[in-house]
Amino acid sequence: MHTASEKSFYEIKEINQNGITFTNGEKIVFQSCIKQGSNGKTFIAERDLFAQPPYFLFFTAERPTKILFNKKGIFSKSENRKQFRELQRMIIEFGYSSYDLG
């Protein structure tokens, strides 16, 4: 497996039912991340809220893409967890799932 490409959650420009677009124009297309597994046709990523920093690892084609929740400063831990849960909620709302490693 290739080393993951790392992106900060705070580099995201847009999230919609098709995927994630970053400020530099790179994209994660959810449909292309589907990995057959215990969760069937909707499994697109792994996630770990308790890692430092928390992250989602998407199964993108060339190599996995890891989105890090790595905001620094006062209240950063609670902000990172809030954003993590929001991304998880959106993935579910769009009909996909992720595997919890935490």
Helices and strands as residue ranges (DSSP letters): E 5-8, G 9-11, E 12-16, E 19-22, E 27-29, H 30-33, G 40-42, E 43-48, E 55-58, E 65-68, H 76-93, E 97-100
